[in-house]
């Protein structure tokens, strides 16, 4: 990863914005990737602007994901604030991760994960790779596994654990 991208991701990880469950959310979307084991849930709260349009007031997230997924979710929740549903739905994973700079090919799925959770929240439809509905993200991991699809979750040690 280029140094400037790593620094932007490190900054977003050190001070992530809008992390945590939103109990008064108007919409919730959850998506998971069996390919990488990441899961992300996004909460969205709406308000009406001065002209009566429904806009996104704020968004929060929780994730079981890598640093890049956390960084993209953090900047995406900032980017969508003040946008209408249609404006937010028109944003691609690349748009949502743009403040971080160009992601390496092996990390583009992190932006797609965030995009999927946002779309799920805003449309009420679960993406094809969505996790089973559950009340918490932890319960999503504990949900019964489809025997047709196997998933292995491996916890990576942090540098201090080695």
Backbone torsions as a table, in degrees:
resi	resn	phi	psi	omega
1	UNK	NA	135.6	177.1
2	UNK	-60.3	150.6	-176.4
3	UNK	-59.2	-41.5	-178.2
4	UNK	-67.0	-37.6	176.4
5	UNK	-66.1	-44.3	179.0
6	UNK	-61.1	-37.5	178.9
7	UNK	-67.4	-42.9	178.4
8	UNK	-63.1	-41.6	178.1
9	UNK	-66.6	-42.6	178.4
10	UNK	-60.6	-41.1	178.3
11	UNK	-64.2	-42.4	179.5
12	UNK	-67.3	-32.7	178.3
13	UNK	-73.1	-41.7	-178.9
14	UNK	-65.3	-32.5	-178.2
15	UNK	-136.0	60.9	-178.5
16	UNK	-64.8	144.4	179.9
17	UNK	-100.7	145.2	170.1
18	UNK	61.0	42.2	178.3
19	UNK	-90.7	135.2	173.6
20	UNK	121.9	162.9	-179.9
21	UNK	-69.8	143.9	176.2
22	UNK	-112.9	109.0	-174.1
23	UNK	-72.5	-21.5	-179.9
24	UNK	-105.3	24.0	-177.6
25	UNK	-64.2	148.6	175.0
26	UNK	-90.7	-21.1	-178.0
27	UNK	-150.3	146.8	179.1
28	UNK	-136.7	136.4	176.3
29	UNK	-132.5	138.5	179.5
30	UNK	-129.0	139.0	177.2
31	UNK	-143.6	147.6	177.5
32	UNK	-137.5	153.0	178.8
33	UNK	-118.8	113.0	177.4
34	UNK	-67.5	-24.1	-179.2
35	UNK	-65.8	-40.7	-176.8
36	UNK	-115.8	-11.3	179.2
37	UNK	86.2	0.2	179.4
38	UNK	-75.9	146.7	172.9
39	UNK	-134.8	146.6	179.2
40	UNK	-145.2	135.4	174.9
41	UNK	-121.3	135.3	180.0
42	UNK	-125.8	134.4	175.9
43	UNK	-108.2	140.8	-179.3
44	UNK	-131.5	135.4	176.8
45	UNK	-118.4	133.1	-178.7
46	UNK	-105.3	161.3	170.3
47	UNK	-149.3	167.0	174.9
48	UNK	-96.9	137.3	176.2
49	UNK	-85.2	-176.8	-176.8
50	UNK	-58.9	-25.4	-178.7
51	UNK	-95.4	5.1	178.5
52	UNK	88.8	2.6	177.7
53	UNK	-77.7	144.6	175.1
54	UNK	-83.5	121.7	179.2
55	UNK	-126.3	162.9	177.8
56	UNK	-77.3	119.5	178.2
57	UNK	-80.0	-49.4	178.7
58	UNK	-159.8	162.3	177.7
59	UNK	-141.8	146.1	175.3
60	UNK	-131.6	169.0	-179.4
61	UNK	-149.9	159.7	166.5
62	UNK	-134.8	147.8	-180.0
63	UNK	-149.3	147.8	161.4
64	UNK	-106.3	90.8	-175.1
65	UNK	-155.7	174.0	-179.8
66	UNK	-74.9	174.7	-179.1
67	UNK	-58.6	-37.9	-179.4
68	UNK	-65.8	-39.9	178.0
69	UNK	-62.8	-41.3	178.2
70	UNK	-64.0	-45.5	-178.9
71	UNK	-62.8	-45.1	-179.6
72	UNK	-64.6	-44.2	179.3
73	UNK	-61.6	-40.4	-179.8
74	UNK	-61.4	-50.9	-178.3
75	UNK	-70.7	-32.1	179.9
76	UNK	-65.5	-40.2	179.3
77	UNK	-63.6	-29.7	176.5
78	UNK	-74.7	-40.5	-177.0
79	UNK	-66.6	-35.4	-173.5
80	UNK	-84.1	-14.8	178.8
81	UNK	-60.5	129.0	-179.8
82	UNK	90.4	-4.8	179.7
83	UNK	-92.1	153.2	172.3
84	UNK	-76.3	167.9	177.5
85	UNK	-58.6	-45.6	-179.5
86	UNK	-62.5	-40.5	178.1
87	UNK	-63.4	-43.1	179.8
88	UNK	-67.5	-39.0	179.3
89	UNK	-67.3	-23.6	179.7
90	UNK	-78.8	-9.0	-178.6
91	UNK	-83.4	132.4	177.7
92	UNK	-88.6	171.9	174.2
93	UNK	-57.5	-36.7	177.5
94	UNK	-64.7	-38.8	177.1
95	UNK	-65.6	-41.8	-176.9
96	UNK	-68.9	-26.8	-179.2
97	UNK	-100.9	-1.1	-174.5
98	UNK	-52.5	-39.3	-179.8
99	UNK	-61.2	-19.1	179.3
100	UNK	-85.0	-16.5	-173.9
101	UNK	97.4	-179.5	-177.7
102	UNK	-67.2	124.8	178.0
103	UNK	-80.7	146.4	174.5
104	UNK	-65.5	154.1	-176.9
105	UNK	-51.4	-36.9	-177.5
106	UNK	-75.7	-3.6	179.6
107	UNK	-115.5	0.1	179.3
108	UNK	-62.0	-31.0	179.4
109	UNK	-61.6	-23.6	177.8
110	UNK	-65.7	-43.0	177.3
111	UNK	-67.5	-36.9	178.1
112	UNK	-67.2	-33.3	176.8
113	UNK	-63.5	-46.5	179.1
114	UNK	-64.4	-44.6	177.9
115	UNK	-58.8	-42.4	179.8
116	UNK	-63.5	-41.8	179.2
117	UNK	-67.1	-40.0	178.1
118	UNK	-63.7	-47.2	179.2
119	UNK	-61.7	-40.8	178.3
120	UNK	-60.5	-42.7	179.5
121	UNK	-67.4	-42.8	-173.2
122	UNK	-79.9	-25.9	-179.0
123	UNK	-104.9	-16.5	-176.7
124	UNK	77.3	4.7	179.9
125	UNK	-104.4	138.0	177.9
126	UNK	-82.7	131.8	174.5
127	UNK	-61.5	162.5	-178.7
128	UNK	-54.7	-36.4	-177.8
129	UNK	-96.1	21.3	-175.1
130	UNK	-70.2	151.6	176.3
131	UNK	-77.4	160.4	176.8
132	UNK	-64.0	142.6	179.7
133	UNK	-60.8	139.2	177.4
134	UNK	-154.1	160.5	-176.9
135	UNK	-76.9	-26.8	176.3
136	UNK	-130.3	162.0	179.3
137	UNK	-64.6	-37.5	178.8
138	UNK	-62.4	-41.9	178.0
139	UNK	-63.7	-29.1	177.0
140	UNK	-61.5	-38.2	178.0
141	UNK	-71.8	-29.4	-178.0
142	UNK	-83.6	-9.1	-178.7
143	UNK	-63.0	153.0	179.6
144	UNK	-56.7	141.3	-178.7
145	UNK	-91.1	137.8	175.0
146	UNK	-66.0	121.0	-177.1
147	UNK	-63.5	-18.3	178.2
148	UNK	-74.1	-21.1	-174.9
149	UNK	-127.1	120.6	-179.5
150	UNK	-98.3	144.7	177.0
151	UNK	-138.1	133.1	176.8
152	UNK	-114.6	125.2	178.9
153	UNK	-105.2	122.3	-179.9
154	UNK	-118.8	122.3	177.8
155	UNK	-83.4	126.8	-179.6
156	UNK	-90.9	133.4	178.4
157	UNK	-69.5	147.2	174.8
158	UNK	-81.7	160.1	-177.2
159	UNK	-53.2	-33.0	179.9
160	UNK	-72.8	-18.1	-179.0
161	UNK	-84.7	-13.1	-174.7
162	UNK	-85.7	NA	NA
